[in-house]
């Protein structure tokens, strides 16, 4: 019995292979795309302090003290979150003798929030002199759609995109004079087109420290969410 079952299975293999390699007729590739403008409800600002000194250790201490003081100010705004910090340093050389004259270092603090009013006030506070007498400067502000809002919008767009794909499939079927159609393959892709960062004009650290900064203007604007649905269908004759 076992031998008969094995022989039957071996005989069936060529038939299965032939079935898999059977050419498919009336297969059409389709693509449908839908998009929507969504209000940006999240903003991220980058503030920095950049100083020079001949002593790299003292320079790093000044930068770290300024960033630490800014983080304490940040805690006064519960609706604003820290998006991280960074530090970079590089040697400064003279123009004539090409000898190292000191160091230039930069520390950054990134903050984000859906509370634009609180974020604007915080930016104004951080541009004032901190406890060590040094102020931060505003580099840029980026706007985007929050993850929660993006997911909600994408769910609606995915449904619309699949409906658009099916509508095109039905159109192809009618145009080809087919009796029906079926989906062979479908891919759903989502993407977001956010506005670029808005750089801010800034002065030197000394001048900025003496000036009285105003709250940063917040104009979030919109982003475009796009859903692409592509795949293939087979039209039955």
Phi, psi and omega in degrees: 000319181296320181295319180297319179295321180293318179297318180297321179294319180294322178293332182282336184301311179301325180294319178296316180297321179294323181293321181293330183267006180296126181297141179264132181253156177057038176267127184237133175273134182230159175211138176225143183225136176229151182213164179203142175278129182237134177296132175289126181241015178223137178230143176231126181247144176246120177244151185214162170229130183228121185225163177235150178194156177280339180256113183294327180292314178296323180296315179297323179295318179298315181297313182295322178296319180294316179294320179296319178296322179294324179292328175293319177297322180301324182295343178282354181238086184300333183276000178248132183251150174281132178256012176115166178231164177210159181217136177219151181211145178210151181287151178247128182248151178286153182286328186273304186263356180058029177264146180293129181252345181170205183227151175234124183232154181221131174242139182236146173232125179250132180232149180220154181191156170265350178267091186295325180295315179294320179297318179298316179295319179298316179301319177298320179292320182289339178276358173270162180300130177280187184299336179265010176083007181247137181256153173270161177239151182270121180273307180196167175230131178247145180237144179202175177268133180296158183300318181297313180294322180295317180296318179298317180292322181295323179299318178293317183291325178298317178298316179295322181295319179292322176298319179295321178297314180294325178296319178292323179298317178296323179296317179297318179301313181296319181295328180272355181071027181278159180278327182197178177213158176220150181282127176267321182202146178214135176236137179241123181234139179239149176207158180232137176251100182269151174294149180291165179297146179259101181293148180251138175287133180223158180259186177291162183300322182293314181293320181296325181292328181279334183283161177255102185287144176265160176305142183291136177290132180246115178226089192292321181072206184228160172237157179253123174261135184232137174236123177252128176242119180225157181172203181221150177233161174240126180264124179274138181280000000 
